[in-house]
Structures are given as structure tokens and as C-alpha cells.
Amino acid sequence: MIQIDQIIETDGDTWQVLAIGAEHEDTGEVIVHLQSTTRVIPGVKRDTPVQSDCWINPTTLQTRSCNW
């Protein structure tokens, strides 16, 4: 089961789950909004963590189809 603020590892990085969306009726995967715990986009006033949306299997925590 995936929970908000959970830390997952995928694509060689660690990510914090910010939001959990709908479940795909055919695959059982869930859409999640992730925030990197290690990578940032430099800004003028502050750095912003890299964010992504991914389909993730809630049992194995394997991701598919991430939008970087």
C-alpha cells in the first residue's frame, strides 16, 4: 500500500510521495505525484525539488511511465 510522505526508490533516486491518484482498472497500478529527495532545480531565491508523475504498482513499488 502506498501512503503520502512514503519514500520509495526508483530510477536510481529516492522519491517522496506527495499525492496519490486513481487506480488503473486494467493493471491495478496507481498514479502518484513524486518529489525527489536528492535532486533539485536551482532557483534564484531557493532550489525546487524535481517532481514527477508515475504509474506505480502498489504491491511491488515498481514504476512505469514516469513524466520527468
C-alpha angles and dihedrals in degrees: 000000000000120000134189112265090021114142116227132179120227138141092015094301139087119242136192117222108236100173139005121214140180127328118242105241095213101044104023090232120142127220112235135181111225136194122201116241092202111031127067139178107234114239137186096247100017143351119259121214116242110255134199144177116225141170107235134187104236092210102047098022089227113152130219134184101010120186108215 
